[in-house]
Amino acid sequence: MDKNQILDAVQNIFRDNFDDDTLVITPATSAQDIEDWDSLEQINLLTAMEKKFGIKFKLEDVRNLNNVGDILELIARLSA
């Protein structure tokens, strides 16, 4: 799966979790850009991504996530 495919899948997860079919994310999107993206929503997003991609995030991996780009790189690395 390439980064564009991962971004498309993550985009759908964000739309589902935030219940907003018009939401558009980019690698630069961060929690500051989405009003409802709080710590609980971060857990919901990461859990949905684990299920979608069949991966398991480690605490040390997710501690340093600053934006969607960091998430995409982590998914690509864990999915390889």
BAVEX-132664 format. One record per atom (N, C-alpha, C): residue number from 1; x negated, z, y negated; atom name. Coordinates in pm, 1 decimal, always signed. Atoms other than C-alpha are relative to their C-alpha. Layout:
N
<r><i>NUM</i><u>X</u><w>Z</w><v>Y</v><at>CA</at></r>
...
// end
This chain:
80
<r><i>1</i><u>-85.0</u><w>+0.0</w><v>+117.1</v><at>N</at></r>
<r><i>1</i><u>+0.0</u><w>+0.0</w><v>+0.0</v><at>CA</at></r>
<r><i>1</i><u>-90.1</u><w>+0.0</w><v>-124.3</v><at>C</at></r>
<r><i>2</i><u>+83.1</u><w>+3.8</w><v>+120.3</v><at>N</at></r>
<r><i>2</i><u>-151.8</u><w>-100.5</w><v>-334.8</v><at>CA</at></r>
<r><i>2</i><u>+59.3</u><w>+87.9</w><v>-110.2</v><at>C</at></r>
<r><i>3</i><u>-41.7</u><w>-92.5</w><v>+106.1</v><at>N</at></r>
<r><i>3</i><u>-125.1</u><w>+92.1</w><v>-660.7</v><at>CA</at></r>
<r><i>3</i><u>+132.3</u><w>-39.3</w><v>-64.9</v><at>C</at></r>
<r><i>4</i><u>-129.4</u><w>+42.0</w><v>+56.6</v><at>N</at></r>
<r><i>4</i><u>+164.6</u><w>-118.9</w><v>-791.1</v><at>CA</at></r>
<r><i>4</i><u>+115.4</u><w>+40.0</w><v>+90.0</v><at>C</at></r>
<r><i>5</i><u>-103.6</u><w>-41.4</w><v>-94.7</v><at>N</at></r>
<r><i>5</i><u>+364.9</u><w>-48.3</w><v>-476.0</v><at>CA</at></r>
<r><i>5</i><u>+19.4</u><w>+151.2</w><v>-5.1</v><at>C</at></r>
<r><i>6</i><u>-9.4</u><w>-145.7</w><v>+11.7</v><at>N</at></r>
<r><i>6</i><u>+283.4</u><w>+320.3</w><v>-503.8</v><at>CA</at></r>
<r><i>6</i><u>+73.0</u><w>+36.5</w><v>-128.8</v><at>C</at></r>
<r><i>7</i><u>-66.0</u><w>-28.0</w><v>+127.8</v><at>N</at></r>
<r><i>7</i><u>+387.0</u><w>+319.2</w><v>-871.9</v><at>CA</at></r>
<r><i>7</i><u>+149.6</u><w>-27.8</w><v>+9.6</v><at>C</at></r>
<r><i>8</i><u>-142.9</u><w>+31.6</w><v>-15.4</v><at>N</at></r>
<r><i>8</i><u>+718.2</u><w>+149.1</w><v>-783.6</v><at>CA</at></r>
<r><i>8</i><u>+72.3</u><w>+109.5</w><v>+78.4</v><at>C</at></r>
<r><i>9</i><u>-62.1</u><w>-104.7</w><v>-81.6</v><at>N</at></r>
<r><i>9</i><u>+790.7</u><w>+409.7</w><v>-515.6</v><at>CA</at></r>
<r><i>9</i><u>+8.7</u><w>+130.8</w><v>-77.6</v><at>C</at></r>
<r><i>10</i><u>+0.2</u><w>-122.0</w><v>+79.8</v><at>N</at></r>
<r><i>10</i><u>+693.6</u><w>+697.6</w><v>-745.9</v><at>CA</at></r>
<r><i>10</i><u>+103.2</u><w>-11.4</w><v>-112.3</v><at>C</at></r>
<r><i>11</i><u>-101.2</u><w>+24.5</w><v>+103.4</v><at>N</at></r>
<r><i>11</i><u>+909.5</u><w>+542.7</w><v>-1020.6</v><at>CA</at></r>
<r><i>11</i><u>+139.1</u><w>+34.5</w><v>+53.7</v><at>C</at></r>
<r><i>12</i><u>-130.9</u><w>-28.2</w><v>-60.3</v><at>N</at></r>
<r><i>12</i><u>+1209.3</u><w>+561.4</w><v>-786.8</v><at>CA</at></r>
<r><i>12</i><u>+18.8</u><w>+149.3</w><v>+25.9</v><at>C</at></r>
<r><i>13</i><u>-8.2</u><w>-144.8</w><v>-21.5</v><at>N</at></r>
<r><i>13</i><u>+1130.1</u><w>+923.3</w><v>-699.6</v><at>CA</at></r>
<r><i>13</i><u>+31.1</u><w>+70.3</w><v>-131.7</v><at>C</at></r>
<r><i>14</i><u>-26.9</u><w>-59.5</w><v>+131.2</v><at>N</at></r>
<r><i>14</i><u>+1119.9</u><w>+1013.7</w><v>-1068.9</v><at>CA</at></r>
<r><i>14</i><u>+144.0</u><w>-25.9</w><v>-42.2</v><at>C</at></r>
<r><i>15</i><u>-138.2</u><w>+32.5</w><v>+38.8</v><at>N</at></r>
<r><i>15</i><u>+1449.1</u><w>+833.0</w><v>-1131.8</v><at>CA</at></r>
<r><i>15</i><u>+99.9</u><w>+83.1</w><v>+79.2</v><at>C</at></r>
<r><i>16</i><u>-89.4</u><w>-80.5</w><v>-82.9</v><at>N</at></r>
<r><i>16</i><u>+1614.0</u><w>+1012.8</w><v>-840.4</v><at>CA</at></r>
<r><i>16</i><u>-2.8</u><w>+146.8</w><v>-42.2</v><at>C</at></r>
<r><i>17</i><u>+12.2</u><w>-142.4</w><v>+32.4</v><at>N</at></r>
<r><i>17</i><u>+1479.3</u><w>+1356.6</w><v>-931.6</v><at>CA</at></r>
<r><i>17</i><u>+55.1</u><w>+34.7</w><v>-137.5</v><at>C</at></r>
<r><i>18</i><u>-49.5</u><w>-26.7</w><v>+135.5</v><at>N</at></r>
<r><i>18</i><u>+1566.5</u><w>+1327.8</w><v>-1299.5</v><at>CA</at></r>
<r><i>18</i><u>+137.8</u><w>-60.5</w><v>-23.6</v><at>C</at></r>
<r><i>19</i><u>-133.2</u><w>+60.3</w><v>+7.0</v><at>N</at></r>
<r><i>19</i><u>+1893.3</u><w>+1143.8</w><v>-1227.1</v><at>CA</at></r>
<r><i>19</i><u>+13.2</u><w>-91.0</w><v>-122.8</v><at>C</at></r>
<r><i>20</i><u>+5.1</u><w>+91.2</w><v>+113.7</v><at>N</at></r>
<r><i>20</i><u>+1802.4</u><w>+871.1</w><v>-1478.7</v><at>CA</at></r>
<r><i>20</i><u>-52.7</u><w>-135.0</w><v>+47.2</v><at>C</at></r>
<r><i>21</i><u>+37.0</u><w>+132.2</w><v>-49.9</v><at>N</at></r>
<r><i>21</i><u>+1804.7</u><w>+510.1</w><v>-1359.3</v><at>CA</at></r>
<r><i>21</i><u>-76.6</u><w>-83.1</w><v>-101.5</v><at>C</at></r>
<r><i>22</i><u>+70.3</u><w>+75.7</w><v>+103.8</v><at>N</at></r>
<r><i>22</i><u>+1652.3</u><w>+394.2</w><v>-1689.7</v><at>CA</at></r>
<r><i>22</i><u>-139.9</u><w>+54.1</w><v>-27.0</v><at>C</at></r>
<r><i>23</i><u>+130.2</u><w>-62.2</w><v>+22.9</v><at>N</at></r>
<r><i>23</i><u>+1346.0</u><w>+621.3</w><v>-1675.3</v><at>CA</at></r>
<r><i>23</i><u>-112.1</u><w>-94.5</w><v>+42.2</v><at>C</at></r>
<r><i>24</i><u>+116.3</u><w>+84.7</w><v>-28.8</v><at>N</at></r>
<r><i>24</i><u>+1021.7</u><w>+423.0</w><v>-1692.7</v><at>CA</at></r>
<r><i>24</i><u>-124.4</u><w>+85.8</w><v>-16.1</v><at>C</at></r>
<r><i>25</i><u>+124.5</u><w>-75.5</w><v>+5.9</v><at>N</at></r>
<r><i>25</i><u>+691.5</u><w>+586.7</w><v>-1609.5</v><at>CA</at></r>
<r><i>25</i><u>-117.8</u><w>-96.8</w><v>+2.5</v><at>C</at></r>
<r><i>26</i><u>+126.3</u><w>+72.8</w><v>-3.7</v><at>N</at></r>
<r><i>26</i><u>+336.1</u><w>+462.7</w><v>-1655.3</v><at>CA</at></r>
<r><i>26</i><u>-106.2</u><w>+98.1</w><v>+48.6</v><at>C</at></r>
<r><i>27</i><u>+105.0</u><w>-93.1</w><v>-39.2</v><at>N</at></r>
<r><i>27</i><u>+5.3</u><w>+606.7</w><v>-1537.7</v><at>CA</at></r>
<r><i>27</i><u>-28.2</u><w>+107.1</w><v>-105.8</v><at>C</at></r>
<r><i>28</i><u>+25.4</u><w>-96.8</w><v>+107.1</v><at>N</at></r>
<r><i>28</i><u>-20.6</u><w>+782.8</w><v>-1875.9</v><at>CA</at></r>
<r><i>28</i><u>+112.2</u><w>+101.9</w><v>-17.8</v><at>C</at></r>
<r><i>29</i><u>-113.1</u><w>-91.5</w><v>+14.5</v><at>N</at></r>
<r><i>29</i><u>+319.0</u><w>+956.4</w><v>-1842.0</v><at>CA</at></r>
<r><i>29</i><u>-37.9</u><w>+138.8</w><v>+49.8</v><at>C</at></r>
<r><i>30</i><u>+28.6</u><w>-138.4</w><v>-38.3</v><at>N</at></r>
<r><i>30</i><u>+287.1</u><w>+1335.9</w><v>-1834.1</v><at>CA</at></r>
<r><i>30</i><u>+125.1</u><w>+85.0</w><v>-22.5</v><at>C</at></r>
<r><i>31</i><u>-112.9</u><w>-91.6</w><v>+14.5</v><at>N</at></r>
<r><i>31</i><u>+515.2</u><w>+1638.0</w><v>-1835.2</v><at>CA</at></r>
<r><i>31</i><u>+44.7</u><w>+11.6</w><v>-145.5</v><at>C</at></r>
<r><i>32</i><u>-36.4</u><w>-6.1</w><v>+140.8</v><at>N</at></r>
<r><i>32</i><u>+506.7</u><w>+1633.6</w><v>-2215.6</v><at>CA</at></r>
<r><i>32</i><u>+92.1</u><w>-115.3</w><v>-40.3</v><at>C</at></r>
<r><i>33</i><u>-80.9</u><w>+118.2</w><v>+32.2</v><at>N</at></r>
<r><i>33</i><u>+680.6</u><w>+1293.7</w><v>-2209.0</v><at>CA</at></r>
<r><i>33</i><u>+142.0</u><w>+7.1</w><v>+54.0</v><at>C</at></r>
<r><i>34</i><u>-131.9</u><w>-9.9</w><v>-62.9</v><at>N</at></r>
<r><i>34</i><u>+979.3</u><w>+1398.2</w><v>-1994.9</v><at>CA</at></r>
<r><i>34</i><u>+49.4</u><w>+142.8</w><v>-17.1</v><at>C</at></r>
<r><i>35</i><u>-49.3</u><w>-131.8</w><v>+41.0</v><at>N</at></r>
<r><i>35</i><u>+1184.1</u><w>+1687.3</w><v>-2128.3</v><at>CA</at></r>
<r><i>35</i><u>+22.8</u><w>+96.1</w><v>+117.0</v><at>C</at></r>
<r><i>36</i><u>-36.2</u><w>-88.2</w><v>-110.9</v><at>N</at></r>
<r><i>36</i><u>+1301.4</u><w>+1825.3</w><v>-1792.0</v><at>CA</at></r>
<r><i>36</i><u>-111.0</u><w>+19.3</w><v>+103.4</v><at>C</at></r>
<r><i>37</i><u>+110.3</u><w>-10.4</w><v>-96.0</v><at>N</at></r>
<r><i>37</i><u>+962.3</u><w>+1800.7</w><v>-1617.6</v><at>CA</at></r>
<r><i>37</i><u>-70.1</u><w>+134.7</w><v>-20.2</v><at>C</at></r>
<r><i>38</i><u>+59.0</u><w>-133.2</w><v>+5.3</v><at>N</at></r>
<r><i>38</i><u>+879.6</u><w>+2167.6</w><v>-1569.5</v><at>CA</at></r>
<r><i>38</i><u>-67.9</u><w>+29.8</w><v>+133.7</v><at>C</at></r>
<r><i>39</i><u>+73.8</u><w>-33.9</w><v>-121.9</v><at>N</at></r>
<r><i>39</i><u>+693.9</u><w>+2354.1</w><v>-1295.1</v><at>CA</at></r>
<r><i>39</i><u>+85.7</u><w>-13.3</w><v>+125.8</v><at>C</at></r>
<r><i>40</i><u>-88.4</u><w>+15.5</w><v>-115.3</v><at>N</at></r>
<r><i>40</i><u>+994.7</u><w>+2360.3</w><v>-1062.7</v><at>CA</at></r>
<r><i>40</i><u>+20.7</u><w>-147.8</w><v>+32.4</v><at>C</at></r>
<r><i>41</i><u>-17.5</u><w>+143.7</w><v>-21.9</v><at>N</at></r>
<r><i>41</i><u>+1050.1</u><w>+1988.8</w><v>-1111.0</v><at>CA</at></r>
<r><i>41</i><u>-127.7</u><w>-62.1</w><v>+55.9</v><at>C</at></r>
<r><i>42</i><u>+127.3</u><w>+48.1</w><v>-54.9</v><at>N</at></r>
<r><i>42</i><u>+680.5</u><w>+1931.3</w><v>-1039.0</v><at>CA</at></r>
<r><i>42</i><u>-1.7</u><w>+19.8</w><v>+151.3</v><at>C</at></r>
<r><i>43</i><u>-5.5</u><w>-27.2</w><v>-143.8</v><at>N</at></r>
<r><i>43</i><u>+729.9</u><w>+2093.2</w><v>-698.1</v><at>CA</at></r>
<r><i>43</i><u>+96.6</u><w>-96.5</w><v>+68.1</v><at>C</at></r>
<r><i>44</i><u>-97.4</u><w>+93.3</w><v>-56.6</v><at>N</at></r>
<r><i>44</i><u>+1039.8</u><w>+1881.0</w><v>-633.7</v><at>CA</at></r>
<r><i>44</i><u>-56.6</u><w>-141.4</w><v>+9.0</v><at>C</at></r>
<r><i>45</i><u>+59.9</u><w>+133.8</w><v>+0.0</v><at>N</at></r>
<r><i>45</i><u>+854.4</u><w>+1563.1</w><v>-728.8</v><at>CA</at></r>
<r><i>45</i><u>-105.8</u><w>-12.3</w><v>+109.3</v><at>C</at></r>
<r><i>46</i><u>+107.3</u><w>+5.8</w><v>-98.7</v><at>N</at></r>
<r><i>46</i><u>+552.4</u><w>+1642.6</w><v>-513.2</v><at>CA</at></r>
<r><i>46</i><u>+54.5</u><w>+5.0</w><v>+142.5</v><at>C</at></r>
<r><i>47</i><u>-61.7</u><w>-7.0</w><v>-132.7</v><at>N</at></r>
<r><i>47</i><u>+771.5</u><w>+1734.2</w><v>-215.6</v><at>CA</at></r>
<r><i>47</i><u>+61.7</u><w>-134.5</w><v>+37.9</v><at>C</at></r>
<r><i>48</i><u>-59.8</u><w>+131.7</w><v>-26.1</v><at>N</at></r>
<r><i>48</i><u>+961.3</u><w>+1405.0</w><v>-245.7</v><at>CA</at></r>
<r><i>48</i><u>-108.3</u><w>-103.5</w><v>+28.6</v><at>C</at></r>
<r><i>49</i><u>+110.4</u><w>+94.1</w><v>-22.5</v><at>N</at></r>
<r><i>49</i><u>+630.7</u><w>+1215.5</w><v>-264.4</v><at>CA</at></r>
<r><i>49</i><u>-64.5</u><w>+22.9</w><v>+136.1</v><at>C</at></r>
<r><i>50</i><u>+54.3</u><w>-28.4</w><v>-132.8</v><at>N</at></r>
<r><i>50</i><u>+498.0</u><w>+1392.3</w><v>+44.0</v><at>CA</at></r>
<r><i>50</i><u>+86.9</u><w>-63.1</w><v>+108.0</v><at>C</at></r>
<r><i>51</i><u>-92.6</u><w>+57.8</w><v>-98.6</v><at>N</at></r>
<r><i>51</i><u>+807.3</u><w>+1285.6</w><v>+237.0</v><at>CA</at></r>
<r><i>51</i><u>-6.9</u><w>-151.7</w><v>-1.2</v><at>C</at></r>
<r><i>52</i><u>-0.4</u><w>+146.2</w><v>+12.8</v><at>N</at></r>
<r><i>52</i><u>+800.7</u><w>+928.4</w><v>+105.0</v><at>CA</at></r>
<r><i>52</i><u>-125.1</u><w>-62.2</w><v>+60.7</v><at>C</at></r>
<r><i>53</i><u>+126.6</u><w>+60.2</w><v>-41.2</v><at>N</at></r>
<r><i>53</i><u>+433.8</u><w>+865.6</w><v>+179.1</v><at>CA</at></r>
<r><i>53</i><u>-57.8</u><w>+59.9</w><v>+127.7</v><at>C</at></r>
<r><i>54</i><u>+49.0</u><w>-60.8</w><v>-123.2</v><at>N</at></r>
<r><i>54</i><u>+393.7</u><w>+1087.8</w><v>+487.5</v><at>CA</at></r>
<r><i>54</i><u>-134.7</u><w>+67.1</w><v>-17.0</v><at>C</at></r>
<r><i>55</i><u>+125.1</u><w>-67.7</w><v>+29.6</v><at>N</at></r>
<r><i>55</i><u>+117.0</u><w>+1290.9</w><v>+327.3</v><at>CA</at></r>
<r><i>55</i><u>+27.7</u><w>+147.0</w><v>-28.7</v><at>C</at></r>
<r><i>56</i><u>-12.7</u><w>-141.5</w><v>+34.3</v><at>N</at></r>
<r><i>56</i><u>+52.1</u><w>+1657.6</w><v>+252.3</v><at>CA</at></r>
<r><i>56</i><u>-99.9</u><w>+31.2</w><v>-110.6</v><at>C</at></r>
<r><i>57</i><u>+86.5</u><w>-38.5</w><v>+110.4</v><at>N</at></r>
<r><i>57</i><u>-84.6</u><w>+1774.5</w><v>-82.0</v><at>CA</at></r>
<r><i>57</i><u>-55.6</u><w>+139.6</w><v>+24.7</v><at>C</at></r>
<r><i>58</i><u>+61.2</u><w>-132.2</w><v>-4.4</v><at>N</at></r>
<r><i>58</i><u>-326.3</u><w>+2066.7</w><v>-91.3</v><at>CA</at></r>
<r><i>58</i><u>+4.1</u><w>+57.8</w><v>-140.9</v><at>C</at></r>
<r><i>59</i><u>-7.5</u><w>-66.9</w><v>+129.6</v><at>N</at></r>
<r><i>59</i><u>-309.1</u><w>+2321.6</w><v>-370.4</v><at>CA</at></r>
<r><i>59</i><u>-113.1</u><w>-43.7</w><v>-92.7</v><at>C</at></r>
<r><i>60</i><u>+112.2</u><w>+39.6</w><v>+86.0</v><at>N</at></r>
<r><i>60</i><u>-655.5</u><w>+2230.5</w><v>-495.8</v><at>CA</at></r>
<r><i>60</i><u>+13.1</u><w>-143.4</w><v>-50.0</v><at>C</at></r>
<r><i>61</i><u>-23.6</u><w>+137.9</w><v>+44.4</v><at>N</at></r>
<r><i>61</i><u>-546.6</u><w>+1864.5</w><v>-515.3</v><at>CA</at></r>
<r><i>61</i><u>+96.6</u><w>-5.7</w><v>-117.9</v><at>C</at></r>
<r><i>62</i><u>-105.3</u><w>+10.9</w><v>+101.9</v><at>N</at></r>
<r><i>62</i><u>-241.5</u><w>+1928.9</w><v>-730.6</v><at>CA</at></r>
<r><i>62</i><u>-28.4</u><w>+83.2</w><v>-125.3</v><at>C</at></r>
<r><i>63</i><u>+31.8</u><w>-84.1</w><v>+116.7</v><at>N</at></r>
<r><i>63</i><u>-395.1</u><w>+2186.5</w><v>-964.9</v><at>CA</at></r>
<r><i>63</i><u>-46.4</u><w>-81.5</w><v>-120.2</v><at>C</at></r>
<r><i>64</i><u>+61.0</u><w>+77.2</w><v>+107.7</v><at>N</at></r>
<r><i>64</i><u>-572.1</u><w>+1918.9</w><v>-1167.5</v><at>CA</at></r>
<r><i>64</i><u>+76.7</u><w>-126.7</w><v>-35.3</v><at>C</at></r>
<r><i>65</i><u>-79.9</u><w>+117.3</w><v>+34.7</v><at>N</at></r>
<r><i>65</i><u>-291.1</u><w>+1665.2</w><v>-1194.9</v><at>CA</at></r>
<r><i>65</i><u>+46.4</u><w>+11.9</w><v>-144.7</v><at>C</at></r>
<r><i>66</i><u>-36.0</u><w>-2.9</w><v>+141.3</v><at>N</at></r>
<r><i>66</i><u>-243.4</u><w>+1580.5</w><v>-1562.5</v><at>CA</at></r>
<r><i>66</i><u>+105.8</u><w>-103.0</w><v>-37.3</v><at>C</at></r>
<r><i>67</i><u>-95.1</u><w>+106.7</w><v>+32.1</v><at>N</at></r>
<r><i>67</i><u>-31.1</u><w>+1265.5</w><v>-1550.0</v><at>CA</at></r>
<r><i>67</i><u>+32.5</u><w>-79.8</w><v>+125.6</v><at>C</at></r>
<r><i>68</i><u>-42.1</u><w>+82.6</w><v>-113.8</v><at>N</at></r>
<r><i>68</i><u>+127.3</u><w>+1005.1</w><v>-1326.1</v><at>CA</at></r>
<r><i>68</i><u>-119.3</u><w>-73.7</w><v>+60.1</v><at>C</at></r>
<r><i>69</i><u>+118.7</u><w>+68.9</w><v>-51.0</v><at>N</at></r>
<r><i>69</i><u>-203.5</u><w>+818.8</w><v>-1297.8</v><at>CA</at></r>
<r><i>69</i><u>-77.9</u><w>+85.5</w><v>+98.3</v><at>C</at></r>
<r><i>70</i><u>+68.2</u><w>-91.7</w><v>-91.9</v><at>N</at></r>
<r><i>70</i><u>-362.9</u><w>+1124.6</w><v>-1138.0</v><at>CA</at></r>
<r><i>70</i><u>+75.8</u><w>+10.1</w><v>+132.3</v><at>C</at></r>
<r><i>71</i><u>-83.4</u><w>-5.9</w><v>-121.0</v><at>N</at></r>
<r><i>71</i><u>-72.3</u><w>+1143.4</w><v>-893.2</v><at>CA</at></r>
<r><i>71</i><u>-18.3</u><w>-125.8</w><v>+82.6</v><at>C</at></r>
<r><i>72</i><u>+15.8</u><w>+127.0</w><v>-70.7</v><at>N</at></r>
<r><i>72</i><u>-105.7</u><w>+774.1</w><v>-805.7</v><at>CA</at></r>
<r><i>72</i><u>-134.2</u><w>-6.5</w><v>+71.8</v><at>C</at></r>
<r><i>73</i><u>+133.4</u><w>+0.7</w><v>-62.1</v><at>N</at></r>
<r><i>73</i><u>-478.7</u><w>+810.8</w><v>-738.2</v><at>CA</at></r>
<r><i>73</i><u>-4.9</u><w>+94.2</w><v>+120.6</v><at>C</at></r>
<r><i>74</i><u>-2.6</u><w>-95.3</w><v>-110.0</v><at>N</at></r>
<r><i>74</i><u>-419.1</u><w>+1114.9</w><v>-520.0</v><at>CA</at></r>
<r><i>74</i><u>+77.1</u><w>-56.9</w><v>+119.2</v><at>C</at></r>
<r><i>75</i><u>-78.8</u><w>+60.7</w><v>-108.7</v><at>N</at></r>
<r><i>75</i><u>-148.7</u><w>+937.7</w><v>-317.3</v><at>CA</at></r>
<r><i>75</i><u>-80.2</u><w>-110.5</w><v>+65.9</v><at>C</at></r>
<r><i>76</i><u>+80.3</u><w>+110.1</w><v>-56.5</v><at>N</at></r>
<r><i>76</i><u>-373.4</u><w>+631.6</w><v>-274.3</v><at>CA</at></r>
<r><i>76</i><u>-111.4</u><w>+53.9</w><v>+87.7</v><at>C</at></r>
<r><i>77</i><u>+110.3</u><w>-59.7</w><v>-76.8</v><at>N</at></r>
<r><i>77</i><u>-659.6</u><w>+851.8</w><v>-155.2</v><at>CA</at></r>
<r><i>77</i><u>+50.0</u><w>+61.0</w><v>+129.5</v><at>C</at></r>
<r><i>78</i><u>-51.7</u><w>-66.3</w><v>-118.8</v><at>N</at></r>
<r><i>78</i><u>-447.5</u><w>+1052.1</w><v>+87.9</v><at>CA</at></r>
<r><i>78</i><u>+66.0</u><w>-97.4</w><v>+97.2</v><at>C</at></r>
<r><i>79</i><u>-67.8</u><w>+97.8</w><v>-83.9</v><at>N</at></r>
<r><i>79</i><u>-269.0</u><w>+742.4</w><v>+218.6</v><at>CA</at></r>
<r><i>79</i><u>-98.0</u><w>-96.2</w><v>+67.3</v><at>C</at></r>
<r><i>80</i><u>+99.1</u><w>+96.7</w><v>-51.2</v><at>N</at></r>
<r><i>80</i><u>-589.1</u><w>+549.0</w><v>+290.8</v><at>CA</at></r>
<r><i>80</i><u>-39.2</u><w>+28.9</w><v>+143.0</v><at>C</at></r>
// end
